[in-house]
Structures are given as structure tokens and as C-alpha cells.
């Protein structure tokens, strides 16, 4: 998403639970910088999903 409003490199969580990270135009054309941003945004999403899953599983166990 192109914007001047958000701080570059900031990770935000949307109301729908999605995560978003903003990178500048120079970083957006670098495969390594894009990969790093993607991994940085996915880590909390995956961690939250696993945590939620394990919480639900633990509620089902006697």
C-alpha cells in the first residue's frame, strides 16, 4: 500500500486480524528487503494463529 501517513517499517494489526507492514519504495524493489518485511509481518500472524488453536484444543481436553 502506498502511503505517506504511516511510519516506514511499522507493523500494524488490522481490525480483521491481519497484519501489515509498510516499506519505502527503495526497499520495495529489493527481493531481500521484501522477503524480510514479509517474514516480519507473518511471524506475529502465525504465532497468534497457533496460540489461538492451542487455546481451543486445551479447552476440549478433559
Secondary structure, DSSP 4 states (H G I P E B T S, - for coil): ---SSSPTT-EEE-TTS-EEE---HHHHT-HHHHHHHHHHHHHHHHHHHHHHHHHHHHHH--
